[in-house]
């Protein structure tokens, strides 16, 4: 299969899965267990994306300025700082560490 064939097949599968979601009865989606699973699944997928983008570089695990920025962001979110403050502080920490040569 070529790259474009793979992309088109994957797109069709994703679209089909999304359309199948509309066929699920509301009573099934409203079940407490299903709601709990979907809430946890969303957080787990986001957490895995954050971890993958933070510590992965190709096939290796890398600890650099991104990890420090993530820690600063997590601490600021924990103390309920405004989101723009969290983003700016994390970016400033990453930029400062990169300027000092600690990370690429």
DAJOLIN-V959774 format. One record per backbone hydrogen bond with DSSP energy under -0.5 kcal/mol. NH is the residue of the N-H (numbers start at 1). CO is the residue of the C=O. If there is no record, write none. Layout:
BEGIN
((NH	CO) (NH	CO))
END
This chain:
BEGIN
((6	2) (7	3) (8	4) (9	5) (10	6) (11	7) (12	8) (13	9) (14	10) (15	11) (16	12) (17	13) (18	14) (19	15) (20	16) (21	17) (22	18) (22	19) (23	20) (24	21) (28	25) (29	25) (30	26) (31	28) (35	31) (36	32) (37	33) (38	34) (39	35) (40	36) (41	37) (42	38) (43	39) (44	40) (45	41) (46	42) (47	43) (48	44) (49	45) (50	46) (51	47) (52	48) (53	49) (54	50) (55	51) (56	52) (57	60) (59	57) (60	57) (62	55) (62	60) (64	62) (67	64) (68	64) (69	65) (70	66) (71	67) (72	68) (73	69) (74	70) (75	71) (76	72) (77	73) (78	74) (79	75) (80	77) (81	76) (85	82) (86	82) (87	83) (88	84) (89	85) (90	86) (91	87) (92	88) (93	89) (94	90) (95	91) (96	92) (97	93) (98	94) (99	95) (100	96) (101	98) (102	97) (103	97))
END
